[in-house]
């Protein structure tokens, strides 16, 4: 008996150690998924529609995993980044088109992250330029002075600050009965509701996430023996990030949405001020700011690195955190360029009020291109035994078409005269 019970325990310990060594790319990219723009989008959903968009967050959880699992599969079994694989499989034109989409997504995302950091600075009476510059310097120092593993550890640590949103949701005292009733109320004929569905989809599935995770898997050197743990890393991350989005929605629905549903929540400052009367000064400002710093910092790192990796893969220049700056000047150069340009725009242009939700809708418009190429790679580029095939291939294709189609349709509903259901 003793022998039989000891063995499983020993192997479980080894399995967990193996998982901890593999863990990182999936969790980081998912924490970046709940970035400043995504948090503000979830907050607007809760304030405007109460809990009626909560179900969307949970429906998107398995879809998010389905998409990012394909990037893990491609990275592990081809050993190549996303841009490089597109170039080899579909040609340089499609590679440059995909890089254009990545540039739009990463640049828009970085603007929202730096705007969020500027907003946090203003909350504490610090000039917005200080918050933006500190954020930019932090990104440059971390990437210029660290290997992939060091960057990964720092990103994980900073991203965990986002967990404070769970505490905020609990202290907001949501009504369980109201939540359950609202889950069945889906006003699909309302253009505002559909627009926020589009923003929610764009806030969950973003081009830079696909580039980042596949590149991170290859830069970390994960092989086929790591596939099972890498999938688990991605699954846990999908649950955590959508849990964070749901927590933000619940907190705003239970507070602002209950008494002031028409509140404007386009900036960190507006959201913090709106929550303060319900959660108190400590939670409404200080702890909320911690969550936003975590969301903005980890997302900015993923967006800028995803862009730098994608550029290197499409152009064929060296693109690894394991290379010294002088060995990969283009990689570090484009990383530095997009960080500095985004920070400069936020410093010079103060009126970026409606940027956050618009960026998420733009991401939704990019989904047909991004997901189409991803599925195409999973069908054509993988070894036969790991290729997307059989019934699961058709499930993925149907899910991708439905998700991308709804994202684009929801974004178009704000056009006057555009038909709704």
WOLIN-V339479 format. One record per pair of residues at least 6 apart in sequence whose ideal C-beta (glycine too) atoms are under 7 Angstrom apart, sorted by the first residue. I is the first residue (numbers start at 0). GAP is how many residues later the second one is. D is the distance in Angstrom with one decimal. If there is no record, write none. Layout:
BEGIN
I|GAP|D, I|GAP|D
END
This chain:
BEGIN
17|211|5.9, 18|210|4.5, 18|213|6.4, 21|200|6.2, 21|204|4.7, 21|207|3.9, 21|208|5.5, 21|211|6.2, 22|210|4.6, 23|128|4.4, 23|132|6.6, 23|196|6.7, 23|209|6.9, 24|188|5.1, 24|191|3.8, 24|192|5.3, 24|195|6.4, 24|208|6.8, 25|42|6.7, 25|46|7.0, 25|187|6.6, 25|204|6.5, 25|207|3.6, 25|208|3.6, 25|211|4.5, 26|129|6.3, 26|206|5.8, 26|209|6.6, 26|210|4.4, 27|124|6.4, 27|127|4.8, 27|128|6.1, 27|131|6.3, 27|270|6.6, 27|274|6.4, 28|39|6.8, 28|180|5.0, 28|183|5.3, 28|184|4.5, 28|208|6.8, 28|273|5.9, 29|207|3.0, 29|208|5.8, 29|210|6.2, 29|211|4.1, 30|128|3.4, 30|131|6.1, 30|210|6.3, 30|267|5.1, 31|177|6.9, 31|266|5.1, 31|267|4.2, 31|270|3.7, 32|171|6.3, 32|173|6.9, 32|176|6.2, 32|208|4.6, 33|128|6.0, 33|207|4.7, 33|210|4.4, 33|211|5.6, 33|261|5.9, 34|74|6.4, 34|77|6.7, 34|78|6.1, 34|260|5.3, 34|261|6.6, 34|264|3.3, 35|76|4.9, 35|77|5.3, 35|79|7.0, 35|80|3.3, 35|256|6.2, 35|259|5.4, 35|260|4.8, 35|263|6.8, 35|320|6.7, 36|72|6.7, 36|75|3.9, 36|166|6.5, 36|319|4.1, 36|322|5.1, 36|323|5.6, 37|165|3.9, 37|207|6.3, 37|322|6.8, 38|209|5.4, 38|253|6.8, 38|256|5.6, 39|225|6.3, 39|226|6.8, 39|231|6.4, 39|316|4.4, 39|317|6.8, 40|158|4.8, 40|159|6.3, 40|162|4.7, 40|315|6.6, 40|316|5.4, 40|319|5.2, 41|203|4.6, 41|206|4.2, 41|207|4.6, 42|205|5.4, 42|209|4.5, 42|222|5.0, 42|228|5.4, 43|152|6.7, 43|221|5.1, 43|313|6.3, 44|8|4.1, 44|151|5.2, 44|155|6.5, 44|204|5.3, 45|202|6.9, 45|203|4.0, 45|204|6.7, 45|205|7.0, 45|206|3.4, 45|207|3.7, 45|211|5.2, 46|205|4.8, 46|209|4.4, 46|210|4.7, 46|214|5.9, 46|216|5.4, 46|218|5.5, 47|148|7.0, 47|213|5.8, 48|144|6.3, 48|147|6.9, 49|132|5.6, 49|203|4.6, 49|207|4.7, 50|127|6.5, 50|128|4.8, 50|131|3.6, 50|132|6.9, 50|202|5.1, 51|130|5.0, 51|133|5.1, 51|134|6.7, 51|135|7.0, 52|143|6.1, 52|147|6.5, 52|196|6.6, 53|125|6.7, 53|128|6.9, 53|129|6.5, 53|192|6.1, 53|195|5.7, 53|196|6.9, 54|128|5.0, 55|141|5.9, 55|144|5.3, 56|143|7.0, 56|185|5.4, 56|188|5.0, 56|189|4.6, 56|192|6.4, 57|184|6.7, 57|188|6.9, 59|140|6.9, 59|141|6.8, 59|144|4.7, 59|182|6.3, 60|177|5.6, 60|178|6.4, 60|181|4.3, 62|336|6.0, 62|340|5.7, 63|140|5.4, 63|141|6.3, 63|174|4.7, 63|178|6.7, 64|169|6.1, 64|170|5.5, 64|173|4.2, 65|330|6.2, 65|333|6.3, 66|138|5.7, 66|304|6.8, 66|307|6.8, 67|141|6.7, 67|145|5.8, 67|166|5.1, 67|170|7.0, 68|162|5.8, 68|165|5.6, 69|304|5.6, 69|308|4.8, 70|11|6.7, 70|139|5.2, 70|142|4.5, 70|143|4.2, 71|141|6.7, 71|145|5.9, 71|158|4.8, 71|159|6.1, 71|162|5.7, 72|305|6.7, 72|309|6.5, 72|313|5.9, 73|11|6.3, 73|140|5.5, 73|303|5.8, 73|304|6.5, 73|307|6.7, 73|308|6.6, 74|139|4.1, 74|142|3.3, 74|143|5.0, 75|141|5.9, 75|146|5.6, 75|147|6.6, 75|148|6.1, 75|150|6.6, 75|151|5.2, 75|154|6.4, 76|147|6.5, 76|305|5.5, 76|306|5.6, 76|309|4.9, 77|7|6.0, 77|303|6.0, 77|304|6.7, 78|139|5.8, 79|138|6.4, 80|133|5.6, 80|134|4.2, 80|137|5.6, 80|228|5.8, 80|232|4.1, 81|128|5.8, 81|129|4.8, 81|132|4.3, 81|133|6.6, 81|228|6.8, 81|231|6.7, 82|12|5.9, 82|15|6.5, 82|16|6.2, 82|128|6.6, 82|227|4.5, 82|230|3.2, 82|231|4.1, 83|229|3.9, 84|292|5.5, 84|296|5.5, 85|8|5.7, 85|9|4.7, 85|12|5.3, 85|287|5.8, 85|291|6.8, 86|8|3.8, 86|227|5.9, 88|288|6.0, 88|291|5.7, 88|292|5.0, 89|286|6.9, 93|279|6.8, 94|219|4.6, 95|218|6.4, 96|272|7.0, 97|275|5.8, 98|211|5.6, 98|212|6.5, 98|215|4.7, 100|106|5.2, 100|265|4.8, 100|268|5.5, 100|269|6.1, 101|105|5.0, 101|106|6.1, 101|109|5.6, 101|204|6.9, 101|205|6.0, 101|208|4.7, 102|204|6.5, 103|258|6.6, 103|262|6.8, 104|101|5.6, 104|102|4.1, 104|103|5.1, 104|258|5.7, 104|261|6.2, 105|102|4.7, 105|197|4.4, 105|198|6.8, 105|200|6.0, 105|201|4.0, 105|232|6.5, 106|231|6.5, 106|235|6.3, 107|251|4.0, 107|254|6.0, 108|97|7.0, 108|99|6.3, 108|190|6.4, 108|194|4.4, 108|250|6.4, 109|190|5.8, 109|193|5.2, 109|194|6.4, 109|228|6.4, 109|232|3.7, 110|231|5.5, 110|234|6.2, 110|235|6.1, 110|241|6.6, 110|244|6.0, 111|243|5.9, 111|244|5.0, 111|247|5.5, 112|183|4.2, 112|186|5.2, 112|187|4.1, 113|18|5.1, 113|21|6.0, 113|228|5.6, 113|229|5.3, 113|232|4.1, 114|231|5.4, 114|237|5.1, 114|240|6.4, 115|152|5.2, 115|176|5.4, 115|180|4.2, 116|14|4.4, 116|15|5.9, 116|18|4.3, 116|176|7.0, 116|179|5.1, 117|10|3.8, 117|13|5.0, 117|14|5.2, 117|228|5.8, 118|148|5.3, 118|149|3.0, 118|150|5.0, 119|11|5.8, 119|148|5.9, 119|169|4.8, 119|172|5.5, 119|173|5.9, 120|6|6.6, 120|7|5.2, 120|9|5.5, 120|10|3.0, 121|6|5.6, 121|147|5.7, 122|146|6.2, 122|149|5.8, 122|162|5.6, 122|166|5.8, 128|218|5.3, 131|211|5.1, 131|214|5.4, 131|215|5.4, 132|210|7.0, 134|161|6.9, 134|162|6.6, 134|165|6.5, 135|203|5.5, 135|204|6.6, 135|207|4.2, 137|159|6.7, 138|161|5.9, 138|162|5.9, 138|165|6.2, 138|200|5.4, 139|196|6.4, 139|199|6.4, 141|9|5.9, 141|12|5.4, 141|159|7.0, 142|8|6.2, 142|162|7.0, 142|192|6.2, 143|181|6.4, 143|188|6.8, 146|174|5.9, 146|175|6.0, 147|71|4.9, 147|72|5.7, 147|173|4.2, 147|174|6.1, 150|170|5.9, 154|143|5.2, 154|146|5.4, 157|136|5.4, 157|139|4.7, 157|140|5.2, 158|135|5.7, 158|139|3.8, 159|134|6.8, 160|129|5.1, 160|130|6.0, 160|132|6.1, 160|133|2.7, 161|82|5.4, 161|129|5.4, 161|132|4.5, 161|133|5.2, 163|123|5.1, 163|126|5.4, 163|127|4.4, 164|79|5.2, 164|82|4.5, 164|83|5.4, 164|126|5.1, 165|81|5.0, 167|79|6.9, 167|83|4.8, 167|111|6.5, 167|115|6.0, 167|119|6.8, 167|120|6.6, 168|78|3.8, 168|81|4.6, 168|82|4.6, 170|108|6.1, 170|112|6.2, 171|78|6.8, 171|79|4.3, 171|82|4.2, 171|83|5.3, 171|106|6.6, 171|107|6.6, 172|81|6.2, 173|76|5.0, 173|79|7.0, 173|80|4.1, 186|6|5.0, 187|6|6.8, 187|233|4.7, 188|231|5.4, 188|232|5.4, 190|222|4.0, 190|223|6.3, 190|229|5.5, 193|216|4.1, 193|219|4.5, 193|226|6.3, 194|215|5.6, 194|216|6.7, 194|218|5.6, 194|219|5.2, 196|209|6.5, 196|213|4.6, 197|163|5.4, 197|166|4.7, 197|209|5.0, 197|212|2.9, 197|213|4.1, 198|158|5.0, 198|161|4.2, 198|162|5.2, 200|163|5.0, 200|202|6.2, 200|205|6.6, 200|206|3.9, 201|158|3.9, 201|159|5.5, 201|160|6.9, 201|161|3.4, 201|162|3.4, 201|205|6.0, 202|157|4.2, 204|162|6.2, 205|157|5.0, 206|156|7.0, 206|159|5.6, 206|163|4.7, 207|94|6.5, 207|95|4.9, 207|98|3.8, 207|99|6.6, 209|160|6.3, 209|164|6.0, 210|95|4.4, 210|98|6.0, 210|99|4.3, 211|90|5.0, 211|93|6.2, 211|94|3.6, 211|97|6.8, 214|94|3.7, 216|13|6.6, 218|101|5.5, 218|102|6.0, 218|103|6.9, 221|8|5.9, 254|20|6.1, 254|23|3.8, 255|7|5.1, 255|18|4.9, 255|19|7.0, 262|11|5.2, 263|6|5.7, 264|6|4.8, 264|9|6.3, 265|87|4.8, 265|88|5.6, 265|90|6.4, 266|86|6.4, 267|24|5.5, 271|12|5.9, 271|13|5.4, 271|16|5.4, 274|9|4.5, 274|13|6.4, 275|8|3.1, 275|9|6.2, 303|31|5.4, 303|34|5.5, 303|35|5.2, 304|30|6.6, 306|27|6.7, 306|31|5.5, 307|11|6.7, 307|23|5.3, 307|26|5.1, 307|27|3.9, 308|10|5.4, 310|23|4.8, 311|6|6.6, 311|7|2.3, 311|18|6.5, 311|19|5.0, 312|6|6.2, 316|13|4.2, 316|14|6.7, 317|9|6.1, 317|10|3.9, 317|13|6.1, 318|9|6.2, 318|12|4.4, 319|8|6.4, 322|8|7.0, 324|7|4.9, 345|6|6.8, 360|50|4.5, 363|43|3.3, 363|44|6.3, 363|46|7.0, 363|47|5.3, 364|43|5.8, 364|46|5.9, 366|36|6.9, 366|37|3.9, 366|40|5.2, 367|36|4.7, 367|40|6.7, 370|29|4.5, 370|33|5.4, 374|13|6.8, 374|21|6.2, 374|22|6.3, 374|25|5.8, 377|9|7.0, 377|10|3.9, 378|8|6.3, 378|9|5.0, 378|14|6.7, 387|8|6.2, 411|6|5.4, 412|7|5.6
END
